[in-house]
Amino acid sequence: MKLREDARWSLVVPTSMGVRITPENRAPVHVADRFLLQATSAETNVASVVSHLGEPTLVLTAFVKGSPISALIKADLRKRNMSYEGPEIEQGDAWGFRHQFNIADSGFGGRAPRVWNDRAGEVGRELSVDQFDLERLFGTEGVKILHLSGLIAALSPSTSKFCVELAKAAHKHGTAVAMDLNYRATFWKGREEELSAAFDEIAKNCDILYGNEEDFQLCLGIEGPEAGGKSIDEKIDDFKAMIGRIKEAYPNAAWIGTSLREVISANHHKWGILLWNEGEFYLAPLRDIDVMDRIGGGDGSVGGVLYGILKGWNVEKCAQFGWATGALAATSLYDYGAPADEKQVWDLWQGNARVQR
């Protein structure tokens, strides 16, 4: 897989932006009275690693025209070094379009995190291919990697078609296509046949496929390791066999990865990655990490892997960096990793938590 050298954009992500509110001090949502509010989406969580490390990044999304939440989101994207483009859609009335709310409890100890999505009237559901000039984007300007996730691909029939057309246009122009499958049962309910066909079409155009074993089974019908019984460490060969089946089904894929996680408590996980590139596996084995908020850890890992691919690193270095950017996201109440520089990420991988002066 070769990336375009003449591209203006290192990474482009289509997404539906919203806001996330999280109680202070890891309190449960139903008894909290003080919340942290942030702009959010899974796809920009991935892009945040790349943009904070200086790579030109573009977000394709939709905004509610004149909305203060829209203004907040735009300011947040600029703060994270991301450019953006997309339609401004009239709200209509008080019951019209809006940006989605994600209400999250970080959990603590034996109390598990809980997430409640409030997506009625979500403006990002209106995204469609006719709102963007794909020939300009992929042909004239050029893109090294287009990254899609299963969340935007399954959000609505319109966004599913949008993602399929983006993947085809990117592939046509020599842009590498990445996808994190991100299966969500609530998105797929009643749309299984439609979404299976859309995800299969996207995956056929992908150079980079990422997800956990459930994602690959439920989105693409790829048999994975059996649930229960053996520990993750004992199932590594089963994960490798799954990746072999993915490669057989989608021969265009040059990179295939899966996150590995064992949950000890809400604030203590074991975290790992298995990554494959062109016949070579690298396992970043399960290691203990402290967790302030688990949401976005998988996105952070994908972002680190994509950054490594953009830099031309080998599979070992990409997996190590992705392990560390995923762990970095877990150290913040925000649901994305925002590395200060590469050294901060490598220190995390190496276990160097000594003060930096």
C-alpha positions, 0 to 999 in steps of 0.5 A, a space after each residue: 500500500 502506497 500513500 499519495 505523496 502529493 496530497 493536501 490532506 493526510 486524513 479526512 473523516 466524515 462524521 456527525 458531530 455532537 456534544 458529550 456531557 460527563 459528571 465531574 468526579 466520576 459521579 453517576 449521571 442520575 445524581 450529578 449536578 455538575 458536568 463537563 461538556 465537550 464536542 465529540 464524535 468517534 471519527 474525530 476522536 481518531 483524527 485528534 491523534 493525527 491532528 495534534 501531531 501536526 498532520 493536516 486533517 479535514 472533517 466532513 460534517 453537517 451543522 445546524 445553521 445559527 446554532 450555538 452548539 454548532 459554533 461550539 463544535 466549530 471552535 473545538 475542531 479549530 482548537 484541535 487543529 482540524 479543518 472542516 467543511 459541510 452544509 449549514 442546515 436550517 433548524 426548522 423550528 424547536 422540534 427540528 434539527 440539532 446536534 446529538 447529545 451523548 450522556 456518559 457516566 465514567 463509572 468507578 471501581 465495580 460500578 460500570 460506565 454507562 452511556 446514553 445517546 440522545 440522537 433524535 433530530 440529529 443533523 448528521 443523519 442528513 449527510 449525503 454525497 451531493 453536499 461535497 465535491 468529491 472530485 475536488 477533494 480526492 482528485 484535485 486536492 488529494 487525500 492520503 487516508 480516508 477514515 470511516 467508522 461503523 457509526 457514521 456508516 450505520 447512522 441513517 440510509 443517507 449516511 450509509 450511501 454517503 460512506 459507500 460513495 466516499 470509499 469508492 471515490 477515494 479508492 478510485 483516486 489512490 487514497 487509502 481507505 480505513 474503517 473501524 467497524 464500530 458495531 452498534 446493535 441499536 443502529 442495526 436493528 431492522 436494517 441488518 440486510 441493508 447495512 450488511 451490504 453497505 459494510 461489505 461494499 465499503 470493506 471491499 474498498 478498504 486498505 485498513 480494517 480495524 475492530 474487535 472480534 464482535 465487530 468483524 462477526 456482526 458487521 462482516 460475518 467473519 467468524 471470530 474467537 469463541 466467547 468465554 472460556 479461555 482468556 484473551 492471552 490464550 486466544 491469540 492464535 484464534 484472533 490471528 486465524 480470524 484476521 486470516 479469514 478477514 484477509 481472505 474475504 477482503 484481499 485489498 486489505 493491507 492492514 488489519 487490526 483488533 483491540 484487546 481489552 480485559 476489564 478488571 474494574 472501571 478504572 483498571 483495564 488490561 490493554 493490548 493490540 494485535 496488528 497485521 500488515 502484509 503477512 506480518 503480525 505484531 502483538 502488543 500484549 495485554 498490559 495494565 493501564 489506569 483508566 480515568 474514562 474508557 470511552 474513546 480508547 479504541 478510537 485513540 488506538 486507531 488514530 495512533 495506528 493511522 499516524 504510524 502508517 502516515 509516517 511509513 512505520 512498520 507494523 511493530 512500531 505502528 502497533 506500539 504507538 497505537 497501543 499508547 495512544 489508546 492508553 493515552 485517551 483513557 487518561 483523560 475525561 475527554 473521549 480522545 487522546 491529544 498527544 503533546 508530541 511523539 515523545 509523550 506517546 513513546 514514554 507511555 509505551 515504555 512505562 516512563 511516567 517520571 516527571 518531565 522538566 
